Amino acid sequence: MNWIVGKMKWIMLLAGVLTCTMLYAAVAPQAALRATFGETLEGPLAEIVVRNWGALITLVGAMLIYGAFNPASRPLVLTVAGISKLVFIGLVLAQGAKYLATAGVALAIDLALVTLFALYLIGASRKPGGA
């Protein structure tokens, strides 16, 4: 766990950059949906919702990058990012195996990141003076 605490800056930078790639959904919503889920949604409302989804995920990625350089903000940033990733994982898994072929890699990466975030939060809370 000490290794995770010591390397969290780099873990957060990598996680932030990966998460920011969802800017793609804000720019090309239909292509992003096809790439992530193998399906698309049609209509102007779908364009709004998917673009907003992409923007919000990108903001979480930007928060992770910010938190990498600002250790005092890490508990909040990691908690928000972790909850966001868990919600995504839960929503996809609630559909059964339907989206695992296309979204499976994103799920696995998000699950690994949530695990690292949780281990960091546990490890940092045990360290004298926090992170």
C-alpha positions in Angstrom: 0.0 0.0 0.0 2.9 2.3 0.7 3.9 1.9 -3.0 0.5 3.1 -4.1 0.7 6.1 -1.8 4.1 7.0 -3.1 3.2 6.6 -6.7 -0.3 8.2 -6.6 0.8 11.3 -8.5 1.6 9.2 -11.5 -1.4 6.9 -11.1 -3.6 10.0 -11.0 -1.9 11.5 -14.1 -2.4 8.3 -16.1 -6.0 7.9 -14.9 -6.7 11.6 -15.7 -5.3 11.4 -19.2 -7.2 8.1 -19.9 -10.4 9.6 -18.5 -10.0 12.8 -20.5 -10.1 10.7 -23.7 -13.9 10.7 -23.3 -13.8 14.3 -24.6 -14.3 12.2 -27.8 -18.0 11.8 -26.7 -18.5 15.5 -26.5 -17.0 16.0 -30.0 -18.3 13.0 -31.8 -21.1 11.5 -29.7 -22.3 8.8 -32.1 -18.8 7.6 -32.9 -18.1 7.4 -29.1 -21.2 5.5 -28.4 -20.4 3.0 -31.2 -16.9 2.6 -29.9 -17.9 2.2 -26.2 -21.2 0.3 -26.5 -21.5 -0.9 -30.1 -24.7 1.1 -30.5 -25.9 4.6 -31.0 -28.8 6.8 -29.9 -30.6 9.0 -32.3 -32.1 12.5 -32.2 -31.1 15.9 -30.8 -31.8 14.9 -27.2 -29.3 12.1 -27.5 -26.7 14.5 -28.9 -27.2 16.8 -25.8 -27.1 13.9 -23.3 -24.1 12.2 -24.8 -22.1 15.4 -25.3 -22.8 16.3 -21.7 -21.8 12.8 -20.5 -18.5 13.2 -22.4 -17.9 16.6 -21.0 -18.6 15.5 -17.4 -16.3 12.5 -17.7 -13.6 14.8 -19.1 -14.0 17.1 -16.1 -13.4 14.1 -13.8 -10.3 13.4 -15.8 -9.2 17.0 -15.4 -9.8 16.8 -11.6 -7.6 13.7 -11.5 -4.8 15.6 -13.2 -5.3 18.5 -10.9 -5.3 16.2 -7.8 -2.0 14.7 -9.0 -0.3 18.0 -8.4 -2.3 19.1 -5.4 -2.1 16.4 -2.7 -4.5 18.3 -0.4 -7.3 17.8 -2.9 -6.7 14.1 -3.5 -9.2 12.6 -1.0 -12.1 14.6 -2.5 -10.9 14.1 -6.1 -10.3 10.3 -5.7 -13.7 9.9 -3.9 -15.6 11.7 -6.7 -13.7 9.9 -9.5 -14.1 6.6 -7.8 -17.8 7.0 -7.2 -18.3 8.1 -10.8 -16.4 5.1 -12.1 -18.3 2.7 -9.8 -21.6 4.1 -11.1 -20.5 3.5 -14.7 -19.4 0.0 -13.8 -22.7 -0.7 -12.0 -24.9 0.6 -14.8 -23.1 -1.4 -17.4 -23.1 -4.6 -15.4 -26.8 -4.1 -14.6 -27.4 -4.7 -18.4 -25.8 -8.2 -18.0 -23.3 -9.3 -20.7 -24.9 -7.1 -23.4 -22.1 -4.5 -23.4 -19.1 -6.5 -22.0 -17.6 -7.1 -25.4 -17.4 -3.4 -26.2 -17.2 -1.7 -22.8 -15.3 -4.5 -21.0 -11.8 -2.9 -21.3 -13.1 0.4 -19.9 -14.8 -1.5 -17.1 -11.6 -3.4 -16.2 -9.5 -0.3 -16.3 -12.1 1.6 -14.2 -12.3 -1.2 -11.7 -8.5 -1.3 -11.4 -8.4 2.5 -10.9 -11.2 2.4 -8.2 -9.2 -0.3 -6.4 -6.0 1.8 -6.5 -7.9 4.9 -5.4 -9.4 3.0 -2.4 -6.1 1.6 -1.4 -4.5 5.0 -1.6 -7.3 6.5 0.6 -6.9 3.8 3.1 -3.1 4.0 3.1 -3.0 7.8 3.3 -5.4 7.8 6.2 -3.1 5.5 8.2 0.0 7.6 7.5 0.8 10.2 10.1 -0.2 13.6 8.8 -2.2 12.1 5.9 -0.9 12.0 2.3 
